């Protein structure tokens, strides 16, 4: 059985990630795994003090440094266990029935890659623990996870509530079409009002693609509102979100149009940092 993996690190987004995990677990009828990756902190290399102090003193200092590292690792492990326990309490309080805690040594990206075959959905906060004070910063691993992991990725802000509606940023590309097909065939967003949004102008062929996409979503049972907008992609989508009070945006990563450019290089960071709603990124 596949699982939903919610990645927590003690940042301000941890509660939102736990709530999003509970919501997704219920919608997809899949178990929830709360993951805490214990990464080795970057520390400067120990200086060679043999020329400045005696050998015995140097050995004593190295022993103390080793003991300090071991204590730090034990404290990090214990802290992670408390985080996982608190996150599980939040998830179960929000209705998650089957919750597993998992603690792994190693960096988050590699850990998720190891677990990818058994993963249905990955949930991450936009800001990690190191960026808690920066409103529009993104976590150090978020962009790397988005690029490497092929599973759907749900990115939360510091607060989460179950979506009451969602929008699909549609550009007519093969990737966008695949994302639309995945939405239509998944229970995650079933029954929610859908806004199919394009940032134009559109060619006749693109208008035909929008009409076909609308028909496919309606055939899958969605009530669809179609909108064709003008302007900068990121600010236009955010403005539409505010005007229509949309809670979640679906985007297909690595398309082949103006929206594709939103996911390449520095534009990826810009999209992730300035989005004003929960994001569902699909391959």
N, C-alpha and C positions, 0 to 999 in steps of 0.2 A: 504494500500500500504506500502511496506517495504521502508526503507530509508538507505542511506549510511551515516554513522556517522564518521565525521572527528574531531578528538580530538585535540584542540589547547590549549596552555598554555603560549604563549608569548616567547617560546624558538626560537632558530635559525631555527628550523625545521618547524615553523608555515607556512611560505610561501610554502614550499614543500608539506606540508600536504594539504593546500588549493588547490594547483595545482593538486595533486593526487586525491583529492575529485572531482574536476571538471572533470578530465579525466574519473574516474570511473562512475560518474553520467551520462556522455554522453554514455559511452560504455554499461552500464546496463539499460539505459533509466529509471533511478530511481532518485527521489529527493535527494538532499544533505542536511544533517543537520550538522551545525557547532556547536560543543559542547565545552563549557568551564565549567569545574567542579571547583566550589569554595570550596576548602578544608580548614578546620580550621587549621591554623598553630599550630605546636606544641610549647607550651609555658611552661616554668617551673612553678610549682605550687607557688602561692603567699605564702611568708613566714608569719608565725604568729608573728607579731610585737607587740602584745598586752603587752608583758612584758617589751618591750624596750621603748615604747612611749605611750602617753596618748590615751585613747579611742577616743577622738574627733579627734586627729591627724590621728589615724588609719582609722577611717571612711572616713576622707577627702581623704586619699591616695587611698582607695578602690574605692571611687567615681571617682577619676581621672583615675585610671586604667580601670574602666568600660567604662568611656567615651572614653579613648584611644582605647580600643578594638572595640567599636562601630564605631569610626572614621576609624580605619584600615579596618574594614569590608566594610564600605561604599566606601572607596578608591579602595579596591580590586574589588568590584562590578562594579564601574565605569571603572576601568582599563580593566576588562573583556569585558565590552560592547564595548570599543574602539577596543580591539583585534578582537572581532567578526565582527565589522563593516569593519575593514581592511581586514580580511580574506574573508568576503563575496565579497568585491570589487575585490580581487585577483581571487576568484573562478568564478565570473561572467565575469571578463575579459578574463578568459581562456575558456569560453563557457558554463559554468553551467547555466541552464535556471531557475531551481526551487531550491532556496536556503533558508533554514530556520536557524535562530540563536536560540540557546538554552543554557541557563545558569542554572546550577543546583547546589544547596548546597549539599556537601557530597563528599566522596572520589570517584575517577574515576572508580575503579573496581566495586563498588556497583552500581554506576550510570549506567554503561554499562550493568550490570546484570539486572537492572530494565527495561532497554530499549531493551533487547535482542530479545524479541519476534517480535518486529517490525523492526529489523535490518537486512539488507542484507549483509553489509560489514562494518568492522571497520577499520579506518585508524589512525595510530599512528606514531609519530616520534620516531626514535631510542633514541634520547637524549631529555630529558625534560629540563625545564628551569633551574633546579638545576645542570645540567651537561653540560652547554653550552661550557665550556672551555676545556672539556675532549673529545678528538676526538673519542675514542673508548668506552666511557662510555655508559651505557644504562639508560633510565629513571627509576625512582624508582618503577613505577607501570607496566612497560612493561611486565616483566616476569609473574607477577600475572595475567595480562589480558590474556596473551597467554594461561596460564594454565586453567583459569576459563571460559572464554567466548568461546562458541561453534561455533560462526560464523566465516567466513573467516576473517583474519586479514592481512592488508597490512601495512608493516613497511617501512617507508621512511628514507632516510638519509637526510642530510641538503640541498640537491638539488634533484629536481625531473624533469624528462622529460618523456613524453609519451613513453612507451616501443616500440621499433622497433622489438624486438625479445625477447624470453623468454626461460628458460630452466626448465625442470622438473627433480628434483633429485629423481631417481626411484630406489627402492630397492626390488621390487617384493612383498612387504608386503601387507596385506589387506588394511592398511591405505593408502599406496602409490597408490594402485589401485583405491581406492575411490577418492583420490585427482585427479588422472588422469581422472576418469569418470566425475568429477565435471568440470574440465577444458574443456573436450570435449563437455559438454552440456551447457556451459555458453558463453554468448557473450562477456565477459570481455576481453578475449585474442583472440577472433576469428579473423582469417586472418593473424595472426602474425607467422613468422617462429618459429618453436619449436625445441629445442634441448633436446633429451631424454638422460639423462646422468646417468650412473651407475658407482659406484666406486667398482671395482671388487676385486679379480677374481670372475667370475660367474660360477655357476653350470649349468649343462644342463637344469635343470628345470627353473633356473633363465633366461637363454638365451631364452627359450621358452616364458617366461613371457614378456621379452623385445620385442620379435617379435610380440606377441599378442597386447601389448600396442602400438607398432608402427602402427599396422594395425588399431586399434581403433581410434587413432589420425588422421590417413590418411583418414579414412572413415568419420571423422567429418570435413574434409576439411583442415587439417593442413599439411603444408610441414614440414617433420620431418627429422632431422639429428640425427643419433644414435651415441653415444660415450660411450665406456667402458674404464674407467680410472683406474690407480693404484695410491695408496698413501693415505695419511691422508685425511679424508673426507673434512674437512673445507678448508685446503690450496689447495687441488686439485680442488674443485669446484670454489674457487676464481681465481685460475690460468686459468681455462677454460673460466670463465667469461671474463677475460682480453684478452685472446687470440682470442676469438670469438666475443668480444664486445657485449655480451649479457646484456640486461638492467634489467632483472627481473628474479628472481628464485622462482619457486614454490616448496614447500616442504609439505609433509603430516606429521603433528605432531603425535607422539606416534605410530610409526611403530614398527617393531620387528626385526631390524637388526642393522648393523653398523650405519646407518643413524638414527635409533631410538635412539641409544646411544647419538647422537648429541643433543637430546632434553631433556635429563634427567639430573637433578641436575646442577652442575657447567657447564656441556657441553651446556646447554641452553643459559647461559650467554655468553659463549665463541662464540657460533654461532651468536647470536644477536649482539655482540660487534664487531666481526671481519668480518662480511659479508661486501662485497664491492659493493653491488647492492641492489635495492629494493627487499624486500622479500614478498611473498604471502604465508601465512601459512594456511593450510587447515586441517580440521578434517576428 
